[in-house]
């Protein structure tokens, strides 16, 4: 318990002081105390001491720094966040904060940020990019939750906003897949003799259903020409500062073995031979088992953007419709499987989905032929 003591100030006047133990500083782990002095009477000192003791009973340890900036709390949160996700994820998250969240909140004291400021930010993001604003908002909430958990604030203002909702657009959404006839047309647009690598890459995307990053990470030791299989056990993605890196598949079921048809196997064999000859001319030995199936001219990772550029040029030059993305080949693969009579479980396993719900939600496309078959069955049944 603190003791009030009498002392003389520099002018010789009688004054009173006390020193009280505050507890342990949660930020440093050191014991802290505070001294008050200059009281003209012992009763005035006693009143001040009583107030401090009441506050300590309500909050038995020192309050943490409540003037901390949002950017500092973000860095604390981010330091633990990077231990919970893959490099490609935390690198992408850092970009979202740098470009969209920190410019609005970084230099503000966390405790002073209001619900209205959070609402205005979300409204702005909604107008800028309607497809990503919820993700930015969730990260904003996460930083405030971290601050709440560590005692910097007493409530989370981001949780009190009204979330904007994008109204459904009228008309049909453009397809991001091609049916059998459209795929045939596409492959006729590539000269297999002049552009064997390009033809082979899109053949693997369409007939193995692998993701872009999985395709560009393939090495020849992943291809089993005897058993006609392709092994997916890694993926090419972007890490810190946009550097391309190899990571494990996102989920356990992402590691899978995909059976290949005879034609795709033969196309891969031809490209394997052509690659050896071409890269030997460039001065590279491609006989190593970890040789990339699809490499750049320096025998390194091909840019993740390259397949998309190739695809866009072909679609533009040959006026192909609908205009699909590289991921659209995976959709096309799934649609073709369904059209061929594959079960949901078979499609899930082949595509490496963690659960059936993903397969159902994303790949419930049907081909035009299936729609026509359904119409014919209905007409035959009704009979008029």
SVG drawing of the C-alpha trace seen along z (x, -y; Angstrom):
<svg xmlns="http://www.w3.org/2000/svg" viewBox="-50 -30 75 79">
<polyline fill="none" stroke="black" stroke-width="0.4" points="0.0,0.0 1.3,-3.5 2.5,-5.8 2.0,-9.6 5.1,-11.4 5.9,-15.1 8.8,-17.0 10.0,-20.5 10.0,-22.1 12.8,-24.4 11.1,-27.4 10.9,-25.7 7.2,-25.1 5.7,-21.9 4.3,-19.6 3.0,-16.0 3.9,-13.1 3.3,-9.4 4.5,-6.6 2.1,-3.8 2.9,-0.4 0.9,-0.1 1.7,3.5 3.5,5.1 3.8,3.4 2.3,5.9 4.5,4.6 7.9,4.8 7.2,7.2 8.8,4.7 7.3,3.5 5.9,0.0 5.1,-2.6 4.1,-6.3 4.9,-9.2 2.7,-12.1 3.9,-15.2 3.2,-18.8 0.1,-18.4 -0.4,-21.3 -2.2,-19.1 -2.2,-15.5 -5.9,-15.2 -5.4,-16.3 -2.7,-13.7 -5.0,-11.1 -7.8,-11.9 -5.5,-11.6 -4.1,-8.3 -7.6,-6.9 -8.6,-7.7 -5.5,-5.8 -6.2,-2.8 -9.8,-2.6 -8.6,-2.6 -6.1,0.1 -8.9,2.3 -10.9,1.9 -7.8,2.5 -5.2,4.4 -2.5,4.0 -1.2,1.1 -3.3,0.2 -1.5,0.8 -0.5,-2.0 -3.9,-3.3 -2.3,-5.9 -0.9,-3.2 -1.3,-3.8 -3.3,-1.5 -0.2,-0.8 1.7,0.4 -1.1,2.8 -1.2,4.0 2.5,4.9 1.9,6.8 -1.0,8.7 0.9,9.4 3.9,10.8 1.7,13.6 -0.5,13.9 2.4,15.0 2.9,18.0 -0.6,19.2 -0.8,19.1 1.4,19.8 3.8,17.3 1.7,16.6 -1.2,15.7 0.7,13.4 2.4,11.7 -0.9,11.0 -2.4,9.8 0.5,7.3 -0.3,5.9 -3.9,5.4 -2.9,3.5 -0.3,1.4 -2.6,0.4 -6.0,0.1 -6.2,0.3 -3.1,-1.5 -3.6,-4.6 -6.9,-5.2 -6.1,-4.1 -2.4,-3.7 -1.5,-7.0 -4.6,-7.1 -4.6,-6.2 -6.4,-2.9 -8.7,-4.1 -9.8,-7.2 -11.1,-5.4 -14.9,-5.6 -17.6,-3.5 -18.3,-6.2 -14.7,-6.1 -14.9,-2.4 -18.2,-2.7 -16.8,-5.3 -13.8,-3.1 -16.0,-0.1 -18.2,-2.2 -15.2,-3.4 -13.8,0.1 -17.3,1.2 -17.3,-1.4 -13.7,-0.7 -13.8,3.1 -17.0,4.8 -15.4,8.3 -12.7,7.7 -14.2,5.2 -15.4,7.9 -11.9,9.4 -10.4,6.0 -13.1,5.4 -12.4,8.8 -8.7,7.9 -9.7,4.6 -11.9,6.4 -9.0,8.8 -6.6,5.9 -9.2,4.4 -9.9,7.8 -6.2,8.1 -6.2,4.6 -9.2,5.6 -7.6,8.9 -4.5,7.1 -6.2,4.2 -5.5,1.4 -9.3,0.7 -12.5,1.7 -14.6,2.4 -14.3,3.1 -15.8,0.3 -15.5,2.2 -18.0,4.8 -20.7,2.1 -20.8,1.0 -23.5,1.8 -22.1,4.0 -22.9,2.8 -24.5,5.4 -24.0,5.6 -27.4,6.1 -27.7,9.0 -27.0,7.9 -29.6,8.7 -28.9,11.0 -26.9,14.2 -23.4,14.4 -20.7,15.1 -19.6,18.7 -16.0,19.4 -15.8,22.8 -15.9,24.3 -17.9,27.3 -16.4,30.1 -16.9,28.3 -15.4,25.1 -12.4,26.9 -11.8,28.5 -12.0,25.2 -9.5,23.7 -6.9,26.4 -7.2,26.0 -6.0,22.5 -2.6,23.6 0.0,25.0 1.3,28.1 4.4,28.2 5.4,24.6 4.3,24.2 4.5,27.6 5.0,26.2 2.0,24.0 -0.2,26.8 1.1,29.3 0.5,26.8 -3.1,26.2 -3.7,29.9 -2.6,30.6 -4.8,27.9 -7.8,29.1 -7.3,32.9 -5.8,33.1 -7.9,30.3 -4.9,29.0 -4.6,25.4 -2.3,23.0 0.2,23.0 0.1,26.8 0.8,27.0 3.7,24.6 5.3,26.5 5.3,29.8 8.6,31.6 9.3,34.6 9.6,36.9 5.9,36.0 5.0,37.6 4.8,41.4 4.7,42.4 4.4,46.1 1.4,45.9 0.0,42.8 -0.3,40.6 0.5,37.1 1.4,36.4 0.4,33.1 2.4,32.4 3.3,28.7 2.2,25.4 3.9,22.3 2.7,19.1 3.8,15.6 5.5,14.9 7.1,11.8 7.5,8.9 6.0,10.8 8.8,13.4 7.6,16.7 8.0,19.6 7.1,23.3 4.6,24.3 2.8,27.4 -0.7,27.8 -3.3,25.8 -5.0,28.8 -4.2,32.5 -6.4,33.7 -4.6,31.3 -1.9,33.9 -3.2,36.3 -2.4,38.6 -4.3,37.8 -4.8,40.5 -4.0,39.3 -5.5,40.3 -3.3,41.9 -3.2,38.8 -2.1,36.5 0.6,38.9 1.9,38.9 1.8,35.1 3.8,34.9 6.4,37.5 6.8,35.4 7.3,32.2 9.8,34.0 12.0,34.8 11.5,31.4 12.4,29.7 15.7,31.5 16.7,30.5 15.6,26.9 17.1,26.3 20.4,28.0 20.6,25.5 20.1,22.8 22.9,24.3 20.8,26.2 20.9,29.8 17.2,30.9 18.0,34.5 17.7,33.9 14.6,35.5 13.6,32.1 13.6,30.5 10.4,28.3 8.0,29.5 7.2,25.9 10.2,23.5 11.2,20.1 14.0,19.5 16.5,19.4 15.2,22.8 13.5,21.3 9.9,20.9 7.7,19.6 5.8,16.5 2.4,17.2 1.0,14.6 2.3,16.4 -0.5,18.9 -3.1,16.0 -1.2,13.9 -1.1,16.8 -4.8,17.6 -5.9,14.0 -4.0,13.6 -5.5,16.7 -9.1,15.7 -8.6,12.3 -6.9,13.4 -9.5,16.1 -12.6,14.3 -13.4,17.2 -16.4,17.0 -17.0,17.0 -13.8,15.4 -12.5,17.6 -9.6,17.4 -6.9,20.0 -8.9,21.3 -11.7,21.8 -9.9,24.9 -10.4,26.4 -14.1,25.6 -14.2,27.0 -12.6,30.2 -15.2,30.6 -18.0,29.9 -16.7,32.5 -16.4,35.1 -20.0,34.5 -21.1,34.7 -19.2,38.0 -21.1,39.4 -18.6,39.0 -19.9,38.9 -19.5,36.0 -17.1,38.0 -15.0,38.9 -14.8,35.2 -13.9,34.2 -11.0,36.6 -9.6,35.8 -9.7,32.0 -8.3,32.3 -11.2,30.6 -11.1,30.8 -14.9,31.4 -17.8,32.2 -19.4,28.8 -16.6,27.1 -17.3,29.4 -21.0,28.8 -20.8,25.0 -18.2,24.3 -18.6,27.1 -22.3,27.6 -22.0,26.4 -23.6,28.6 -22.8,28.6 -25.2,27.5 -25.6,31.1 -26.8,32.0 -29.4,29.3 -30.7,30.4 -30.8,34.0 -32.9,33.0 -35.3,31.1 -35.6,34.1 -36.3,36.4 -39.0,34.1 -40.7,33.8 -40.6,37.6 -42.1,38.1 -44.9,35.6 -45.6,36.8 -47.2,33.7"/>
</svg>
